[in-house]
Amino acid sequence: MSQARAWEALNDTAILKACIPGCDSIDADGENVYDVAMTAAVGPVKARFKGRMD
C-alpha cells in the first residue's frame, strides 16, 4: 500500500470504525476532531464509552 493510500485510510471514518473492535461510531466534529462511541466487554460485563479524538 502506498503512503498516500494509507493516509487516506487513516482519515476515512468508515475504515477506522471497521478496524477498531467494539467501535459503534466515529463522527467528525470539526477539522481533525471526532466523537467516538464504543462498547467493550470483559467476560459478562459490558461498558459503553463515548469520547473525543483530537
Residue pairs with C-beta under 8 A, 6 or more apart in sequence:
1 9
9 15
10 16
13 26
13 27
13 28
13 34
16 23
16 26
17 23
17 25
17 26
20 26
20 38
22 38
22 39
22 40
22 41
23 36
23 37
23 38
24 37
24 38
24 39
24 48
25 35
25 36
25 37
26 34
26 35
26 36
26 53
27 34
27 35
27 36
28 34
29 35
29 52
32 54
33 52
33 53
33 54
34 52
34 53
35 50
35 51
35 52
36 50
36 51
36 52
36 53
37 48
37 49
37 50
38 48
38 49
39 46
39 47
39 48
39 49
40 46
40 47
40 49
41 47
